[in-house]
Amino acid sequence: YRLSDQALYLMPLYEERLMTLMRLGFVTEDKKVSEIGVCAAQIIACDSVVLLTWLNSDLYPRDPLCFAAVASALVYPGWKKRMLNIEIKGDEKWERNEIKSSLKALLQISHDIRGGDEEYVPNPRMIPAVYMWASGENFGDAATLSPDFEGNFVQVLQRLSEVVRQLLDCMP
């Protein structure tokens, strides 16, 4: 009986999440998983709902370097919502309007999907380091722009690579 009570208690949360997935196109009106929903299930290296909604919104950067930099915000671990006001510092080369507007869109999409109550949000602090590394700078120079240890920078690059591979795997 206890399990049954817990399931009933969670029903409103389930229905709310289902409606959000339907609104975003991940689930159809007849409650079947859509193509984008199948793709989301295959992407496990980051928040796939936020990533695919961002890509479908047409607000992502077209430049591969900018895309990699902004997408790194989805894979940087341990970003707490209360830390969102930290200013990003780095080389002016990465400070392009395309990156800033795409990051703003990504943060807004995350906020809209999670209702503003999420504990973790996209973390923009690795953007300068990822942009510089993707631009062809050597690892040591790019790592100096990382706000963290070099190992975390490597981890972000590996996760970013996984996201791209998973995106390619789910494309028709």
C-alpha positions in Angstrom: 0.0 0.0 0.0 2.8 2.4 0.8 4.2 2.1 -2.7 0.8 2.9 -4.2 0.4 6.0 -2.0 3.9 7.2 -3.1 3.0 6.7 -6.7 -0.2 8.7 -6.3 1.7 11.4 -4.5 4.1 11.7 -7.5 1.3 11.7 -10.1 0.9 15.5 -10.4 4.7 15.9 -10.9 4.6 13.2 -13.6 1.7 14.9 -15.3 3.4 18.3 -15.2 6.6 16.9 -16.7 4.6 15.1 -19.4 2.9 18.3 -20.3 6.3 20.1 -20.5 7.7 17.3 -22.8 4.5 17.5 -24.9 4.8 21.3 -25.2 8.5 21.0 -26.2 7.7 18.3 -28.8 9.4 15.4 -27.1 6.1 13.6 -26.7 3.1 13.7 -29.1 -0.5 14.5 -28.2 -1.3 10.8 -28.1 1.5 10.3 -25.6 4.0 8.6 -27.9 7.7 9.5 -27.9 8.5 11.7 -30.9 11.7 11.6 -33.0 13.3 14.3 -30.9 12.3 12.4 -27.8 14.1 9.3 -29.0 17.1 11.4 -29.7 16.9 12.9 -26.2 16.9 9.4 -24.8 20.2 8.7 -26.6 22.0 11.7 -25.3 23.3 11.0 -21.8 26.3 13.3 -21.5 24.3 16.4 -20.7 20.7 17.6 -20.1 19.4 16.4 -23.5 16.0 18.2 -23.1 17.8 21.6 -22.7 20.3 20.8 -25.4 17.7 19.7 -28.0 15.3 22.5 -27.2 18.2 25.0 -27.6 19.1 23.4 -31.0 15.5 23.4 -32.1 15.0 27.1 -31.1 17.5 28.1 -33.7 19.4 30.2 -31.1 22.6 28.2 -31.1 25.8 29.6 -32.7 26.5 28.5 -36.3 30.3 28.9 -35.9 31.7 25.5 -34.7 34.1 27.3 -32.2 31.3 29.3 -30.7 29.1 26.2 -30.6 31.7 24.2 -28.7 32.3 27.0 -26.3 28.6 27.5 -25.4 27.8 23.8 -25.4 30.5 23.4 -22.8 28.2 25.1 -20.4 26.0 22.1 -20.5 28.7 19.6 -19.5 30.6 21.5 -16.8 29.8 19.7 -13.6 28.8 21.1 -10.2 27.2 24.4 -11.2 24.9 25.6 -8.5 22.1 28.0 -9.3 23.2 30.4 -6.5 26.6 30.8 -8.3 25.0 32.2 -11.5 26.3 35.8 -10.9 30.0 34.9 -11.3 31.5 37.0 -14.0 33.4 35.2 -16.8 36.9 36.5 -17.4 39.2 35.7 -20.2 40.7 36.7 -23.5 38.6 39.1 -25.6 38.8 36.7 -28.6 36.1 34.5 -27.2 33.8 37.5 -26.2 31.8 37.5 -29.3 28.2 38.6 -29.5 27.2 35.2 -31.0 28.5 33.4 -27.8 26.9 35.9 -25.5 23.5 35.8 -27.2 23.6 31.9 -27.5 24.5 31.6 -23.8 21.7 33.9 -22.8 19.3 31.8 -24.8 20.6 28.5 -23.3 20.3 29.9 -19.8 16.7 31.1 -20.5 15.7 27.7 -22.0 17.1 25.9 -19.0 15.2 28.2 -16.7 12.0 27.8 -18.7 12.2 24.0 -18.8 13.1 23.6 -15.2 10.7 26.2 -13.9 13.5 28.2 -12.3 13.7 25.7 -9.4 16.6 23.6 -10.8 19.6 23.1 -8.6 22.0 22.9 -11.5 22.0 25.2 -14.5 24.4 25.5 -17.5 27.8 26.6 -16.3 29.5 29.3 -18.5 32.8 29.4 -16.7 34.7 27.1 -19.1 33.6 29.0 -22.2 36.9 31.0 -22.6 39.1 28.0 -22.1 37.1 25.8 -24.5 36.9 28.5 -27.1 40.6 29.1 -27.0 41.4 25.4 -27.2 39.0 24.8 -30.1 40.6 27.8 -31.8 43.9 25.9 -32.0 45.7 27.3 -28.9 47.8 24.8 -27.1 46.3 23.0 -24.2 48.5 24.8 -21.6 47.5 28.3 -22.7 43.8 27.4 -22.9 43.9 25.7 -19.5 45.1 28.9 -17.9 41.7 30.4 -18.7 40.0 27.5 -16.9 38.6 28.5 -13.5 39.3 25.0 -12.3 42.0 22.4 -12.3 43.3 21.1 -15.6 41.6 17.7 -14.9 38.2 19.4 -14.9 39.0 21.1 -18.2 39.9 17.7 -19.7 36.7 16.3 -18.3 34.6 19.1 -20.0 36.4 18.4 -23.3 35.7 14.7 -23.0 32.0 15.3 -22.2 31.7 17.8 -25.0 33.1 15.2 -27.4 30.5 12.6 -26.0 27.6 15.1 -26.6 28.7 15.7 -30.2 29.1 11.9 -30.8 25.7 11.2 -29.2 24.1 14.0 -31.3 25.6 12.5 -34.5 24.4 9.0 -33.5 20.8 10.1 -33.1 20.6 12.0 -36.4 18.9 10.2 -39.3 
